Amino acid sequence: MAGMRNLITDVPGLKVGNASDQELKSGATVLVPDEAAVTSVAIHGGAPGTREIALLEPEQTVEKIDAIVLAGGSAFGLDAGAGVQGRLAELGYGFEIGPVRVPIVPTAILFDLLNGGDKSWGQAAPYRDLGRSALDDISYDFVLGSVGAGTGATTANLKGGLGSASQKLDNGVTIGAIVAVNALGRATIGDSPHFWAAPFEVGHEFGGKGMAHPLPNDSTAVRTKLDALKAGANTTIAAVATDAILTKGEAKRLAVMAHDGLARALWPAHTPLDGDLVFAMSTGQQRLENGLEDMVQLGAAAASCLARAIARGIYNATPASDDPVPTWQQRFGG
């Protein structure tokens, strides 16, 4: 069952903020827990762009983080994390080291430099300011599609976007996902309007078209951005979050399992030219009573939510001038 908002903010203790620059065709998204939260990460793509990632491994010292940032801009977009970090420091957040507080803000970026936006920013890229603006925008409610880190995202055949979804499990635990979809491959089956994520759809959250039947003859053909000679212009970056109490090692396993949702929603996925990355965060409010059995259910739900979020991000994308590909609504809507 989807949560009340069907957003990652259905997980108690979380807010999301977005900042978009329509001329730039790029932006930033920030996920902020009310209190520092246990977080880990799994990277299964061959071309990630990241900041403050090594410390998320279970053996590293820092247990909790203050925010997660997803941003466009390729390596330039890593400045969005610095903007969020600086603003959080002003607000008194951070890892305590004597009298000093250092906000811990892991960041992942996607490549959207060839999407038709104006990238002539001169000496200073705008992402630090976009990060600060996204943090000042945090709320329980936010729109999907061409916003935040998904503002100028694309896939091989359609415009990408920012997606989110949630689920409440029978044991009362909530899981949610947020994703900026900028994949090398496709989220739809062949040239049809049907999403690979269709088996997981709740209601008509991304059109209600179900699976293609019969499957098109070209359904498993590998069609990517390479067909348009745009190698490297890819990455799907995501976060899943839950109110279940998890160790850092369990958060790592949750991130690994959540990647199954990415593979169920995109074809192909985890390529050498994608930076496919999933954060996993615990706000630590509900104990898992059945140990490993509950972890299996939680990981499966995380994968399902991520698959749905990917389709929702593409389904809700809106057109802009000079887009290199159409939106789903332009091609299949109505």
N, C-alpha and C positions, 0 to 999 in steps of 0.2 A: 504494500500500500504506500503510495506517495505521501510525503509529508504535506503539511497544510499549505505551504507556499510552493512546494516542489522545487525548492532551492537548497543549496548547501547550508543556508542560514536557518533551516529547520533544526539543525543540530544546535542544542542549547549552548550558549556561550560564544557564538560566532557572529561576526558582521563582515560585510563585503563592501568595498568602495571601488568605484571606477572613474577614470579620467580618460577622455578621448579628444583627439585633435583631428577634425575632419579634413583639413587641408593636408596635414601630414599623413592621414590615413593610418594612424597608429594610436597606441594608448597604453595604459597600465591598469592593472587590477590588483587589489590588495585584499588579503584574507586575514582578519585580525581576531584572535581570541580575547575574551574578556580578561583572562589571566594567561600567563605564559604556559604553553602547551607542549607536551611530549610530541615530537615529530621526527619522522624519518623519510627516506626517499628511495626510489628505485628508478634507475635510468637504463632503458633497453634500446634506445636509439643510438646510432653511431655518430651523431653530430650535435651534442648538447651544448648549450651556452648557459653558464651558471655562476652563482656567487654564493659563498657560505654554505657549500654543499657537503664537504668532507666531514664537518662536525656532526652531521646528521646520522652518520653510521653508528650502530649500537655501541661500539667499543670506545667512542669518543666521549670526552668529559661533559660537555654541555648537554643537559638532558632536555631542556625546554627552549622554545623560541617565542619571539614576540609578534611576528607577522610573517606571512608568505607573500611574495610579489611575483606576479606573472606580467610580462611586458613584451611589446613589440620592439622593433628597432635593432634586432641582432645584437652584437656586442655593445653597441651604443646604449641599448635599452637597459643594461645592467645598472646604469645610473639611477633608474627608478628605485632600486633597492636602497641606494644611498640616500635618496630623497626621503623615503619612508623612515629609514634609520635616523636621519637627522631630526625629523619631526617627532618621532617617538622619544628621542633623547630630550627634546624640549619639553615634552609632556611628562618626563620622569620615569619612563619605562626602561627596562634593560637588565642584563645580567650584572649582578653586583660584584665589583672587585674593589674592596675597601670603600672609599667614599665615591667611587666612580660607578656609573651605570653604562653598560654598552648594550644597546638593543641588538638582538640577534634576528636578522632578516634574510633568510634564504631567498634567492631570486632565480628565476628561470626566464629565458627569453626565446622568442621566435623570430624568424627572418621574414620581414614584410617590407624590405627595401625596394622591391620591384613591382609594387602593386598599383602604381599610378599616382601615388601621393607625392607632395612636394617635400623632398628630403634635403633641400638646400638650406640647412640651418646654420651654416657658417662655423664659427669656432666652438660653439657649445651646443651639443644636442639637447633637446628639450625634456629628456626623460626624467631628470632629477625633479623638475617642477611637476611633471605629470605624476610622479610617485607621491609627492606631497599633496597634490590635489586629490588623488585617489584616496589617500588616508583621511583627508578632511571630509570626504563624501561617504564614509562608512555608514551602513544602514542594514536592517534586516531584509529590505526589499530592494531589488535591482532588476533592470531589464536585461533581456538576452539578445544575442545577435551581434550586430556591428557596434560594439561598445567595448570600452576598456581594452584589454590585451587583444581582444578579437576584432577590433575596429577595422583593420585592413587585412585580416587573415583570409587565406584562400586554400582551396584543395585543387586537385588535378582538373576538376570539371565544374566546380561550383564555388561560390564565395563561402568562406568559413565564418567563424564567429565565436562568441562567448556563450557557452552552454552550462546548464546546471540542472541537477535533479536530486531527489531525496527519496528515502524509503524508511519506514518504521517497521522494525522486525517484531515478530510475535513476542519476544522477550522484553519488549519495551525500549530497546536500544535504537537510536536513530543513526543513519549513515547518509552522507550526502557527497556529491561530487561537483566540482567546477572545472571547466576546461576551456582553453583557447585553442581552437582547431585550425591548424595551418599545415595540413598533412601533405606529404608527397603524393599519396594515393587518393582514393575516393571513398566517400561515405555512402554512396548510392550504388546499386547493383547494375552494372553495365551502363546503358544509356537510359535506364528506367528511372522513375521517381521514387522507387522503393529503397528504403534505407537498409543497410546490412544489420542495423540494430533493431529491426522490426520485431523480433521475437520477445524483446524486453519492453516494448512500448506499453505505457500505462495510459489507457483511454486513447485520446487522439492528440497526445502532446506533441507529436511531430507529423501530423497529417492523417494518421490512422489508416494508411494504405496497406499495412501488413507486408508479408513477404511476396516477392514476385512469384507468380505461379502460372505457367511453368517458369523456371529460371531461364533468363535469356541465354542464348548460345555463347555470348561473350561475357557472361557474368564473372568468370574467373580470369579474364584477360588482364594482364598487368598494364594498366594505363595510368601514367603518372605525369607529373610536371616535366619530367625529362622529355616527354613528347613535344613540349614547347621550348625545349632548351633552356630550362630554368633550374638547373641543378643547384642544390644547396638552399633553395628558397622554401624551407620546410621546418616543421617542428610542431608537435602537439604536446602542450604542457598542461598539466592538470594537478589538482589536489583532491583527495578524499578526506573526509573528516567524520568523526564519530564522537558521541558522548560516552562511549564505553571506556573504562579505565584500562589503558594499555601500557606495557613497558615499551621502551624504545625498540627492543627486538621484535615485539609483537607488531609495532607500528611499521617496521621494515617489512614484515611478512604481509601485512595488509596492503602496503604499496605494491609489492610484487604481485599479489593476487588481483589487485585492481587493474593491472596491465592487461589482464584477460579481456576486460571490457573494451579497451582500446583496440585490441586485435579483433574483437567481434564486431566492431563498428567501422573499421577502416581496412581497406584492401589496396595494396599491401600495407603492412605496419612494421615498425621496428627495423627499418631499412638503414643502410650505412649513411643515407642522406637525411634521415629524420633525427631530431633530437628528443625523441619520445621519453618523457619524464613524468613521474607521478609522485607527489608528496603524499604522506599520510599523517594526519594529525589526530590527537586524542585530547578532548577537553576534560576528560577524566571525571565524569559525574556518575556513571553507572557501572557496577561490578558485573563481570561476566560470570554467572553462577556455574556454568557447565564447561568451563575451560576450553579445551581444544575443539569440542563440538560447537561451541558458540563462535569460536574463531573461524571455523569453516563456513558457517552461515554468514558471518560478518564479511568475510572476504568475497564470497559469492555475491552478496548484496552490493559491495563496493564496485565490483566489476559490472554488475547490471546498471547501477547508477551512472557509472562513467560512460557506458555505451549509450544510454539514453541521453546523457548530457551532450555528447558529441553530436547526435542527430538533432537535438533541440537547438544547439548553437547554429548549425547550418540552416535549419528550417526557419529560424527567426532572423537571419541576415537580411539586411536592407541594402539597396543599390546606392552607389555613389558615382560621380563622374569619373571616367577613365578606368573603371574597373576592368581587370584583364579577363574576368570570367563572370557569368551571370549569377544571380542568387537562385536558390531553389524556387522561391516564389515567382520570380520572373520566368523561369523555364517550365515549371510544373504547376504553379498555383492557379486557382480558379477553375 
